[in-house]
Amino acid sequence: MNEPIAHHFVPQHLQCNFSDDPNEQVSVFDVTDGRKFPTGTKVVMQRGHFHTVIGPRGRANFETSMTEIENSVLHTYQSVVAAKHLTLSDEEIGHLSVLVAFQELRTSQFRNQFLNLESQLAEHVAKFGTTLKQVEGYEPFDQETLKANHLIFLSEHLRGFARIISKMNFVLMSPPPGQHLYLGDSPVVRHNDNEAGFWGNLGFASDGLQLYMPLSKDLLLGMWAPDLLHGLRESVADARRLHAQYTLSPQAQVSISNAVGGSDIVVASVEVTRANEKRLRKIASGEPIEMFSDNVHFYNSLQLNSAERHVVCPYGDYDLADRWFAQKA
């Protein structure tokens, strides 16, 4: 049997959830030049022989191993997409953690980080008046050693990344009617509202870290660092205490009534608290929480910023992408 040449680092079954075309056609935006074009899932987000390594002992094809990892979590992925619901069982969280970790580590974008590290190392040793070629034991990256190092890293660290992710809080989100999610060729995106310190704030162990991976055009999987959900619960509890104080204390009622916009502030606070309580109930039950329009635009911009080459939109609506590309240019 012939081995497949096109090796996908974003699986076709994920891409197909961003298309309504029975022939598996998707609409694509190229982040490098702003082009838009339709194509099939067979020819996008892949590289020829991406998982094939040629060494002194011949050719080794690891595509079958990649497919086996995909298949080990495929049923859980499909079940969540079909039900639009999380059971939050240990098995489900374990499988989704492997899914996200695998998708984080397997991309072309991640592979090229090895080249970036080599470039940074070259700059560092140049400060000492030498070159990498003069460093004992150094072997330069060519395409085959790059592939090999990437695949070795993936095999050694996949489970470790998955364990870290499994400690986060899993949240489903859905866009409002008429809006849709982008899928980029580096689908796992990160964000953190906390100020970046010396080491940054996007590491997997960072407080405040948010990970997002789209499961379909209308379903987003979020993973939040534990402190985020704890903070949301504390915020709701504090608001409840303040509302109780306002209700029971005549002095508090007088103070708020005399403040500029006092009654409006109380009403707004009550509405926000109720909305947050609803979000917490949905998160606890595994139901999707509703995204606001601005949430969708922000998430889609994360996909654009993270992508190496291609972003898929289920309806070919690239107004945001066009504006993003114009600012980038």
C-alpha positions in Angstrom: 0.0 0.0 0.0 1.3 3.4 -0.9 2.2 5.7 1.9 0.4 9.1 1.9 2.6 12.0 0.8 0.5 14.9 2.3 0.9 14.8 6.1 -1.6 17.1 7.8 -0.5 18.9 11.0 -4.1 20.2 11.3 -6.3 17.1 10.8 -8.9 17.1 8.0 -11.7 16.1 10.3 -11.1 19.3 12.2 -11.0 21.4 9.0 -14.3 19.8 7.8 -16.1 21.2 10.8 -15.4 24.6 9.3 -17.0 23.8 6.0 -20.6 23.0 4.9 -19.3 21.7 1.5 -19.9 18.0 1.0 -16.7 17.9 -1.1 -14.7 19.1 1.9 -13.9 22.5 0.3 -12.8 25.3 2.7 -12.4 29.0 2.2 -8.8 30.1 3.0 -7.2 33.4 3.9 -3.4 33.6 3.5 -1.9 35.7 6.3 1.3 36.3 4.4 -0.2 38.1 1.4 -3.9 38.6 2.1 -5.1 36.3 -0.7 -8.4 34.5 -0.4 -9.2 31.3 -2.2 -11.2 28.0 -2.0 -9.4 24.7 -1.7 -9.9 21.2 -0.4 -8.9 20.0 3.1 -6.5 17.6 1.4 -4.2 20.3 0.2 -4.2 22.9 3.0 -2.5 22.8 6.5 -0.2 20.0 5.4 3.3 19.4 4.1 4.6 16.7 1.9 6.3 14.0 4.0 6.0 16.2 7.1 6.3 13.1 9.2 8.9 11.3 7.1 12.6 11.3 8.2 15.4 10.1 6.0 18.5 9.0 7.9 21.6 6.9 7.5 19.5 3.7 7.8 16.9 4.8 5.3 13.4 6.3 5.4 11.1 6.2 8.4 7.5 7.4 8.1 5.7 8.4 11.3 2.4 9.4 9.8 0.8 6.2 11.1 1.9 7.0 14.6 0.4 10.5 14.3 -2.9 9.1 13.1 -3.0 6.6 16.0 -2.7 9.5 18.4 -5.5 11.3 16.6 -7.7 8.3 16.7 -7.2 7.7 20.4 -9.1 10.9 21.2 -11.2 11.2 18.1 -14.4 9.7 19.6 -14.3 12.1 22.6 -13.7 15.1 20.3 -16.7 14.0 18.0 -18.9 13.5 21.0 -18.3 16.9 22.4 -18.9 18.6 19.0 -22.1 16.6 18.5 -23.5 17.2 22.0 -22.1 20.7 22.4 -21.6 19.6 26.0 -18.8 18.6 28.3 -19.4 15.7 30.8 -16.2 16.9 32.6 -15.4 13.2 33.4 -11.8 12.3 34.1 -11.6 10.3 30.8 -13.0 13.2 28.8 -10.7 15.8 30.3 -7.8 13.4 29.8 -8.6 12.9 26.1 -9.2 16.6 25.5 -5.9 17.4 27.2 -4.1 15.1 24.8 -6.0 16.5 21.9 -5.0 20.1 22.7 -1.4 19.2 23.7 -1.0 17.2 20.4 -2.4 20.0 18.3 -0.1 22.5 20.1 3.1 20.5 19.5 2.5 19.0 16.0 2.3 22.1 13.8 4.7 23.5 11.3 4.8 26.7 13.4 6.0 24.8 16.5 8.6 22.9 14.4 10.1 26.1 13.2 10.7 27.2 16.8 13.7 24.8 16.7 15.2 26.9 14.0 14.4 30.1 16.0 16.3 28.6 18.9 19.3 27.8 16.7 19.3 31.4 15.5 19.2 32.7 19.0 22.0 30.4 20.1 24.1 31.6 17.2 23.6 35.2 18.3 24.5 34.3 21.9 27.8 32.5 21.1 28.8 35.3 18.7 29.0 37.5 21.7 31.9 35.3 22.8 33.7 35.7 19.5 32.8 32.2 18.1 30.3 30.5 15.9 28.1 27.5 16.3 30.3 25.5 14.0 33.1 25.9 16.4 31.1 24.6 19.4 32.1 21.0 20.2 29.3 18.5 19.5 27.1 21.0 17.6 25.4 19.6 14.5 23.5 22.1 12.3 19.9 21.6 11.5 18.9 20.4 8.1 15.4 19.4 7.2 15.9 15.8 8.3 17.4 16.6 11.7 14.7 19.3 12.1 12.0 16.7 11.5 13.7 14.2 13.8 14.1 16.6 16.7 10.5 17.8 16.4 9.1 14.2 16.4 11.4 13.2 19.3 10.3 16.3 21.3 6.6 15.5 20.6 7.0 11.8 21.7 8.8 12.7 24.8 6.7 15.7 26.0 3.1 15.1 24.7 2.0 13.4 27.9 3.7 16.1 30.1 2.0 18.9 28.3 -1.3 17.0 28.5 -1.0 16.6 32.3 -0.4 20.3 32.7 -3.4 21.2 30.6 -5.6 18.7 32.4 -5.2 20.8 35.6 -6.9 23.8 33.9 -10.6 24.5 33.9 -12.4 23.4 30.7 -15.0 25.7 29.3 -17.1 25.6 26.2 -18.1 28.8 24.4 -20.4 29.5 21.4 -20.6 32.6 19.2 -23.8 34.6 18.9 -26.0 33.9 15.9 -24.6 35.1 12.6 -21.0 35.0 13.8 -18.4 32.3 13.4 -15.0 31.1 14.5 -11.8 31.1 12.5 -9.5 28.1 12.4 -5.8 28.8 11.8 -2.9 26.4 11.0 -1.7 26.9 14.6 -5.2 26.4 16.2 -4.2 26.4 19.9 -3.9 30.1 20.8 -2.9 31.7 24.1 -3.9 34.9 26.0 -3.3 36.3 29.4 -4.7 39.5 30.8 -2.0 39.7 33.5 1.0 41.9 33.0 3.9 40.0 31.5 6.9 39.6 33.8 10.5 38.9 33.0 9.7 35.4 31.7 6.5 36.5 30.0 3.0 35.4 30.8 2.1 32.8 28.2 3.9 29.7 29.7 1.7 26.7 30.5 2.2 27.3 34.2 1.4 31.0 34.2 -1.3 32.4 36.4 -4.1 33.9 34.3 -3.3 31.8 31.2 -6.1 31.2 28.8 -5.9 28.5 26.0 -8.4 28.3 23.2 -8.9 25.7 20.5 -11.8 25.8 18.1 -13.7 22.4 17.8 -16.1 23.6 15.0 -17.3 26.8 13.4 -19.6 27.4 16.3 -17.9 25.7 19.3 -14.8 26.9 21.1 -12.9 24.9 23.8 -11.4 27.2 26.4 -8.9 26.1 29.1 -8.4 28.6 31.9 -5.7 28.6 34.6 -7.3 27.7 38.0 -6.9 31.2 39.4 -9.3 32.6 36.8 -12.3 30.6 37.8 -11.4 31.1 41.4 -11.3 34.9 40.8 -14.7 34.8 39.1 -16.3 32.9 42.0 -14.7 35.3 44.5 -16.0 38.3 42.5 -19.6 36.9 42.6 -19.3 36.2 46.3 -18.1 39.7 47.0 -20.9 41.2 44.9 -23.5 39.1 46.8 -22.1 40.4 50.1 -22.3 44.0 48.9 -25.9 43.6 47.7 -26.8 42.1 51.0 -25.2 45.0 52.8 -27.0 47.5 50.6 -30.3 45.8 51.2 -30.0 45.6 55.0 -28.1 48.7 55.9 -29.9 52.1 55.8 -26.6 53.9 56.0 -25.3 52.0 52.9 -28.6 52.9 51.1 -28.2 56.6 51.9 -24.5 56.6 50.8 -25.3 55.0 47.5 -28.4 57.1 46.9 -26.3 60.3 47.4 -23.6 59.1 45.1 -23.6 60.2 41.4 -25.4 57.5 39.5 -25.7 55.5 42.7 -28.9 53.6 41.9 -27.7 52.9 38.4 -24.5 51.5 39.7 -26.4 49.1 42.0 -28.7 47.9 39.1 -25.7 47.4 36.8 -23.8 45.5 39.5 -26.8 43.2 40.1 -27.1 42.5 36.4 -23.4 41.7 36.0 -23.5 39.4 39.1 -26.5 37.5 37.7 -24.7 37.1 34.3 -21.6 35.8 36.1 -23.6 33.4 38.2 -25.2 32.1 35.0 -21.8 31.6 33.4 -20.5 29.7 36.5 -23.6 27.4 36.4 -23.0 26.7 32.7 -19.3 26.1 33.2 -20.1 23.7 36.1 -22.6 21.8 34.0 -20.5 21.7 30.8 -22.8 23.9 28.8 -21.4 26.5 26.3 -21.4 30.0 27.6 -22.4 32.7 25.1 -19.6 34.8 23.6 -20.2 38.5 22.9 -19.5 39.9 19.4 -16.3 41.5 20.7 -15.2 38.2 22.2 -15.5 36.5 18.7 -13.5 39.3 17.0 -10.8 39.1 19.7 -10.6 35.3 19.5 -10.4 35.4 15.6 -7.6 38.0 15.8 -5.7 35.6 18.0 -6.0 32.9 15.3 -4.7 35.5 12.7 -1.8 36.4 14.9 -0.9 32.8 15.6 -1.2 31.5 12.1 1.9 30.7 10.1 0.2 30.8 6.7 -3.5 29.9 6.5 -6.7 30.7 8.3 -10.1 29.1 7.4 -13.4 30.8 7.7 -16.6 28.7 7.2 -18.4 31.4 5.3 -15.5 33.2 3.6 -16.1 36.3 5.7 -12.7 38.0 6.0 -13.6 41.5 6.9 -11.7 41.2 10.2 -8.8 39.5 8.4 -8.6 42.2 5.7 -8.5 44.9 8.4 -5.9 42.9 10.4 -3.7 42.5 7.2 -4.0 46.2 6.4 -2.7 47.1 9.8 0.0 44.5 9.6 1.2 45.8 6.2 
